[in-house]
Amino acid sequence: MSGTNRKIDAQRLWDSLMAMAEIGATPKGGVKRLTLTEVDRQGRDRFAGWCAELGLTLRVDSIGNMFARRAGRDPARLPVLLGSHLDSQPSGGKFDGALGVIAGLEVMRSLHDLGIETEAPIELVNWTDEEGSRFGHSLMGSGVWAGVYGQEKVFGLRDVDGVSVRQALDAIGYHGPHPAAPFPADAYFELHIEQGPILEAEGKQIGIVTGAQAQVWWDAVLIGQDSHAGTTPPSTRRDALLGAARVIELVDRMMRARGEEGRGTVGFLQVVPNSRNVIPGEVRFSVEFRHPDTEEIERLAADFPRLAQGIADELRLGLTLTELFRFPHQPFDPGCVALVRQAAARLGLPAREMVSGAGHDAVYVARHVPTAMIFTPCKDGLSHNEAESILPEEAAAGCQVLFEAVVARANRAI
């Protein structure tokens, strides 16, 4: 990297990433740091300790989002936000989410070491439950903060053991006193691994993210009749799993009809009674579609329920589809995106512009605050997997771009 004499500490960044990865470490080299668990508390506590060492002022809101503030020269200026999340999938990798939080911490540490006082305050954010893997509701913390989800409804969500979000927050001591609501901020920057193969395949070190795909998600329940596998003839079977299989094939077919830009996935499936000699009488599963074009998502949102109902009717099954959320393509702020573009160019880093295929906290934050994202490559495009991997120099490059963009925004003339 070139173009600046204000360098982040690449080794400290990597060491801190590895230190956070110790919390919830799995035998296969990944992490299991499910939101609002004891392991999540340990990660939050370590993060809070690092922030305290820098003299940052930490506040926690009522959904558990953590904000660590570094004062600026002008206390009247709105803060520049940066961050991501520390929770993981059940078999997650070391870098999904954590890279953005720990790189943000490195930005704060480097500012401290270099004696840089920015004009505007800077706030580092750890958003609660981005992954949605425990309570089935991704982007929970940023969604409540942004007003997309009602807090009381989210408090009532329960995990498979019947523990509610509110109970879990209280159990780990992160039900904070501050309201989970948007506050005036000048900008938000989020560094994240790409979670896809494009940057690596093209030899690019930086993704300049211009926006995020439109999405629609459902919870699906098919109800048939559980009955004996050996005595129930084909004519009287009401096999909920057969129905689910045909709906899953429908999801795949509708995805492929939209070419390489289409995305359609069933990632969760629960069979009842789940016995090898019983025809399943109930199946619960997830359905999601993603596409860069909002109009395509609207067509999918209209067509899929009708076609899935046709499958259920043919098999004499009951079908309930509960739409969890639907959001349009979210463009990011041109001014913030330009700062990322300029930083990558100034540092001499090969970069490309791209739309995010994954949902991120930045999507909801962008509804209230000018936002941009920075992507770094990950090996083989693999994420949500214990084998998820990035190189130390890739982490450092992304962090340096983050540093440059945040400082430029915090010092801009107004």
C-alpha positions in Angstrom: 0.0 0.0 0.0 1.1 3.5 -0.7 -0.4 7.0 -0.7 -0.5 7.7 3.1 2.0 8.0 5.9 -0.8 7.3 8.5 -0.6 3.5 8.7 -2.8 1.3 10.8 -1.0 -1.4 12.8 -1.6 -4.5 10.6 -0.1 -7.0 13.1 -2.1 -5.6 16.0 -5.3 -5.8 13.8 -4.6 -9.5 13.0 -3.6 -10.3 16.6 -6.9 -8.8 17.9 -8.9 -10.7 15.3 -7.3 -13.9 16.5 -7.9 -13.0 20.1 -11.6 -12.4 19.4 -11.7 -15.8 17.5 -10.6 -17.5 20.7 -14.0 -16.8 22.2 -16.4 -19.5 20.9 -13.6 -21.2 19.0 -14.6 -24.5 17.3 -12.5 -27.6 16.7 -12.5 -27.0 12.9 -11.1 -23.5 13.2 -14.2 -21.4 13.2 -16.4 -19.8 15.8 -19.7 -20.4 17.5 -20.7 -17.1 19.1 -24.5 -17.1 19.0 -26.1 -13.9 19.9 -26.9 -13.1 23.5 -25.4 -16.3 24.8 -22.7 -16.5 27.5 -20.1 -16.8 24.7 -21.4 -13.6 23.1 -21.2 -11.9 26.5 -17.5 -12.9 26.7 -16.9 -11.4 23.2 -18.8 -8.2 24.2 -16.9 -7.9 27.4 -13.5 -8.3 25.6 -14.6 -5.6 23.1 -15.7 -3.3 26.0 -12.4 -3.8 27.7 -10.5 -2.8 24.6 -12.6 0.3 24.2 -12.1 1.2 27.9 -8.3 1.0 27.4 -8.6 3.7 24.7 -10.7 5.9 26.9 -13.7 5.5 24.6 -17.1 6.3 26.1 -19.3 3.2 25.9 -23.1 3.2 25.9 -25.5 0.2 25.4 -29.0 0.6 24.1 -32.1 -1.4 25.0 -31.6 -4.0 22.3 -27.9 -4.5 23.2 -26.2 -2.4 20.5 -22.9 -1.1 21.7 -21.6 2.4 20.8 -18.0 3.4 21.7 -17.4 7.1 21.2 -14.2 9.0 20.6 -14.6 12.7 21.1 -13.9 15.1 18.2 -12.5 18.6 18.3 -15.9 20.0 17.6 -18.5 18.5 20.0 -21.3 20.1 17.9 -20.5 18.0 14.9 -22.5 14.8 14.2 -20.5 11.6 14.8 -19.2 9.4 12.0 -20.1 5.8 12.8 -18.3 2.6 11.8 -18.7 -1.0 12.8 -20.4 -4.4 12.2 -21.3 -7.3 14.5 -19.6 -9.9 16.7 -22.2 -12.7 16.7 -21.8 -15.6 14.4 -23.5 -18.5 12.8 -23.6 -21.9 14.7 -20.6 -23.0 12.5 -19.3 -19.6 11.5 -15.9 -18.2 10.5 -13.5 -15.9 12.3 -14.1 -12.9 10.1 -17.8 -12.5 9.2 -18.8 -9.4 11.2 -15.8 -9.4 13.5 -13.6 -8.0 10.9 -15.7 -4.8 10.7 -15.7 -4.4 14.5 -12.1 -5.1 15.1 -10.9 -3.1 12.2 -13.0 -0.2 13.6 -11.2 -0.7 16.9 -7.9 -0.6 15.0 -8.9 2.7 13.4 -9.5 4.1 16.9 -6.2 2.7 18.2 -4.3 4.2 15.3 -5.9 7.6 15.7 -4.8 7.4 19.3 -1.2 6.3 18.5 -0.9 9.0 15.8 -2.2 11.7 18.0 -4.9 12.6 15.4 -7.9 14.6 16.7 -10.7 14.5 14.2 -13.1 17.4 13.8 -16.2 15.2 14.3 -16.6 12.5 17.0 -16.3 8.9 15.8 -18.4 6.1 17.2 -17.6 2.4 16.8 -20.7 0.1 16.8 -21.2 -3.6 17.6 -24.8 -4.4 16.4 -26.8 -7.1 18.2 -27.7 -10.3 16.3 -26.9 -9.5 12.7 -26.9 -13.2 11.9 -30.4 -14.2 13.1 -29.3 -17.8 13.7 -30.6 -18.0 17.3 -34.0 -16.2 17.2 -34.6 -16.5 13.5 -34.6 -12.8 12.9 -31.5 -11.4 11.2 -30.4 -7.7 11.4 -32.2 -7.6 14.7 -30.2 -4.9 16.5 -29.9 -2.5 13.5 -33.5 -3.3 12.6 -34.9 -2.2 15.9 -32.5 0.8 16.0 -33.7 1.8 12.5 -37.4 1.4 13.4 -37.9 -1.5 10.9 -38.9 -3.9 13.7 -40.9 -3.0 16.9 -38.8 -3.6 20.0 -41.5 -5.2 22.0 -42.3 -7.7 19.3 -38.6 -8.5 19.0 -38.3 -8.8 22.8 -40.9 -11.6 22.6 -39.0 -13.7 20.0 -37.9 -17.1 21.4 -35.1 -19.5 20.5 -35.6 -23.3 20.2 -35.3 -23.6 24.0 -38.0 -21.1 24.7 -35.7 -18.3 25.8 -36.9 -14.8 24.8 -34.7 -12.0 23.4 -35.5 -9.9 26.5 -34.6 -12.8 28.8 -31.4 -13.4 27.0 -30.4 -9.7 27.1 -31.0 -9.6 30.8 -29.1 -12.8 31.4 -25.9 -11.5 29.8 -26.3 -8.0 31.2 -26.6 -6.2 27.9 -30.1 -4.8 28.2 -28.9 -1.2 28.1 -30.6 1.9 29.5 -30.5 4.0 26.3 -33.3 3.8 23.7 -32.7 1.7 20.6 -33.6 4.5 18.1 -31.9 6.4 15.4 -29.9 9.4 16.5 -28.4 12.1 14.2 -25.1 10.9 12.6 -23.1 12.2 9.7 -22.1 8.9 8.1 -21.7 5.1 8.6 -19.0 2.9 7.2 -18.9 -0.9 7.4 -16.0 -3.1 6.5 -16.9 -6.8 5.8 -15.6 -9.8 4.0 -17.3 -10.2 0.6 -18.7 -13.6 1.4 -18.6 -14.4 -2.3 -16.0 -15.2 -5.0 -15.8 -12.1 -7.2 -13.0 -10.1 -5.6 -10.7 -13.1 -5.3 -11.5 -14.3 -8.9 -10.7 -10.9 -10.3 -7.6 -10.2 -8.2 -9.1 -7.2 -6.5 -8.3 -6.2 -3.0 -11.2 -3.9 -2.3 -14.9 -4.0 -3.1 -16.5 -0.5 -3.3 -20.0 -1.4 -2.4 -22.6 0.8 -4.0 -25.7 -0.8 -2.5 -27.4 -4.1 -1.4 -29.7 -6.5 -3.1 -33.5 -6.5 -2.6 -34.7 -9.4 -0.5 -37.9 -11.2 0.6 -38.0 -13.9 3.3 -40.8 -16.2 4.5 -41.3 -18.8 7.3 -43.2 -21.7 5.7 -45.3 -24.4 7.4 -46.8 -27.4 5.6 -49.3 -29.5 7.4 -50.3 -33.0 6.3 -50.9 -36.2 8.3 -48.3 -38.2 10.0 -49.0 -41.9 9.5 -47.3 -45.3 9.4 -44.8 -45.6 6.6 -45.5 -49.3 6.0 -49.3 -49.3 6.0 -50.3 -46.0 4.3 -50.9 -46.4 0.5 -50.0 -43.7 -1.9 -53.6 -42.7 -2.5 -54.2 -41.7 1.2 -50.8 -40.2 2.0 -50.6 -36.5 3.0 -46.8 -36.2 3.1 -45.7 -32.8 4.3 -42.0 -33.5 3.5 -42.9 -34.4 -0.1 -44.7 -31.0 -0.3 -41.6 -29.3 1.1 -39.4 -31.0 -1.4 -41.5 -29.8 -4.3 -41.6 -26.3 -2.9 -37.8 -26.3 -2.4 -37.5 -27.4 -6.1 -39.8 -24.5 -7.0 -37.5 -22.1 -5.2 -34.6 -23.4 -7.1 -36.4 -23.2 -10.4 -37.6 -19.7 -9.8 -34.1 -18.6 -8.9 -32.5 -20.2 -12.0 -35.0 -18.5 -14.2 -33.4 -15.2 -13.3 -29.9 -16.2 -14.4 -26.7 -15.6 -12.5 -28.2 -12.6 -10.6 -31.0 -14.8 -9.1 -30.7 -16.1 -5.5 -33.2 -18.4 -3.9 -32.6 -20.5 -0.8 -34.2 -22.9 1.7 -31.6 -23.0 4.5 -33.7 -24.2 7.5 -35.9 -27.3 7.6 -37.6 -29.0 10.6 -39.5 -32.3 10.1 -42.1 -33.5 12.5 -42.2 -36.1 13.9 -38.8 -36.8 12.3 -39.0 -40.6 12.6 -37.7 -42.9 9.9 -40.9 -45.0 9.7 -43.4 -42.2 10.0 -44.7 -40.2 7.0 -44.0 -36.6 8.1 -47.1 -34.7 9.0 -45.5 -31.3 9.4 -42.5 -29.5 8.0 -41.3 -26.0 8.9 -38.8 -24.3 6.6 -37.4 -21.0 5.5 -37.6 -19.4 2.1 -35.7 -16.4 0.8 -35.1 -14.7 -2.6 -32.6 -12.0 -3.4 -32.0 -9.9 -6.5 -30.4 -6.6 -7.4 -33.7 -5.5 -9.0 -36.5 -4.5 -6.6 -39.1 -5.2 -9.4 -37.9 -8.8 -9.6 -38.3 -9.3 -5.9 -41.8 -7.9 -6.1 -42.6 -10.4 -8.9 -41.2 -13.2 -6.8 -43.2 -12.0 -3.8 -46.4 -12.2 -5.8 -45.7 -15.4 -7.7 -44.1 -17.7 -5.2 -47.0 -17.9 -2.6 -49.5 -18.6 -5.4 -47.3 -21.4 -6.9 -46.4 -22.9 -3.6 -50.1 -23.0 -2.7 -50.8 -24.9 -5.9 -48.3 -27.6 -4.8 -49.9 -27.8 -1.3 -53.4 -28.1 -2.8 -52.4 -30.9 -5.2 -51.0 -32.9 -2.3 -53.9 -32.0 0.1 -51.7 -30.1 2.5 -52.2 -27.0 4.5 -49.7 -24.2 3.8 -48.9 -21.1 5.9 -46.5 -18.6 4.6 -45.5 -15.8 6.9 -43.5 -13.0 5.3 -40.8 -12.0 7.7 -39.6 -9.0 5.7 -39.3 -7.5 2.3 -36.9 -4.7 1.4 -36.0 -3.0 -1.8 -32.5 -2.6 -3.3 -30.8 -0.2 -1.0 -28.4 2.2 -2.7 -25.6 3.6 -0.6 -24.7 7.3 -0.3 -22.7 8.6 -3.3 -20.6 10.9 -1.2 -19.6 8.1 1.3 -19.0 5.6 -1.6 -16.8 8.2 -3.3 -14.6 8.4 -0.1 -14.1 4.6 -0.3 -13.3 4.8 -4.0 -10.8 7.7 -3.4 -9.1 5.9 -0.5 -8.5 2.7 -2.5 -7.1 4.7 -5.4 -4.8 6.8 -3.2 -3.5 3.6 -1.6 -2.9 1.9 -5.0 -5.3 -1.0 -4.2 -7.0 -2.8 -7.0 -10.7 -2.3 -6.5 -14.0 -2.7 -8.2 -17.5 -1.5 -7.6 -20.2 -4.1 -6.7 -23.6 -4.6 -5.1 -23.7 -6.7 -1.9 -25.3 -10.1 -2.3 -25.7 -10.4 1.5 -27.8 -8.4 3.9 -25.8 -6.3 6.4 -26.6 -3.9 9.2 -25.6 -1.2 6.8 -28.8 -1.8 4.8 -31.0 -0.6 7.7 -28.6 2.1 8.9 -28.7 3.5 5.4 -32.3 4.4 5.9 -31.3 7.1 8.4 -27.6 7.8 7.9 -25.4 8.3 4.7 -23.7 4.9 4.4 -21.0 3.0 2.5 -19.5 -0.5 2.7 -16.0 -1.8 2.0 -15.5 -5.5 1.0 -12.3 -7.5 1.3 -11.8 -10.9 -0.5 -12.3 -14.2 1.3 -10.8 -17.5 0.1 -13.0 -19.3 -2.4 -15.8 -17.0 -1.6 -16.6 -19.2 1.4 -18.5 -17.7 4.4 -21.0 -19.0 7.1 -18.5 -21.8 7.3 -15.7 -22.7 9.8 -13.3 -22.8 6.9 -13.9 -19.1 6.1 -10.5 -17.5 5.6 -8.8 -14.2 4.7 -5.2 -13.2 4.5 -3.6 -10.8 7.0 -2.7 -8.4 4.2 -6.3 -8.4 3.0 -7.6 -7.4 6.4 -5.0 -4.7 6.6 -5.9 -3.3 3.2 -9.6 -3.1 4.1 -8.8 -1.5 7.5 -6.6 1.1 5.9 -9.3 2.1 3.4 -11.7 2.2 6.3 -9.3 4.5 8.2 -8.9 6.8 5.3 -12.6 7.1 4.5 -13.6 7.6 8.1 -11.0 10.3 8.8 -11.8 12.1 5.6 -15.5 12.2 6.5 -14.8 13.2 10.1 -12.6 16.1 8.9 -14.7 17.3 6.0 -15.5 20.9 5.6 -19.1 21.8 6.4 
